[in-house]
């Protein structure tokens, strides 16, 4: 059986990662809502090249 110190450490690591992901998601959403970032831009024009075989 795992000891409590290891489980506490794993919980702290996973909790910190979860908090970090939530913070980044909140920053991205608020930036999108305020209009600082535009996440749904139309893709740029595509250049199609053709190679003529010899």
N, C-alpha and C positions, 0 to 999 in steps of 0.2 A: 504494500500500500504506500502511496506517495505521502511524503511528509507535508505538513502545512506550510512550511517556508517555501518550498518549491511551488506549491499551488498558488500561494500568495504572489510570488514573483511572476508566474504565468498570467495571473489575473491582472496584475498591474501592467504588464506589457500589452496584453490584448485590450485592456481598457484604454490605455494611452493611444494605441493605434486606432481604436474606434473613435475616440475623441478627436484625433487629428483628421481622420477622414470626414467626420461630421463638420469640423471647422472649415476644411477646404471646400466641401460641398456648399456650405452656407455662404462662403465668400464668393464662389462662382455664381450661385443663384442671385445673391444681392447685386453683384456686378452686372449681371444680365438684366435684372429688373430695372436698375437705375440707368441702363443704357450705356454703361462704360464699355461693355463687351457685347459683341454680336455673335452669337453662337450658331445661328442658322443662316449664314450667308450663302448666296448662290455660288456654286463652284465656278472657278475661273474658266476661261475659254480653253478648250482642249486643242492642241495642235497635233494633227495627224500627219505623219510622215510616211511616204510610200517609197519603197526602194525598187528601182527597175532592175530586174535580173538581166545579166548580159549573156 
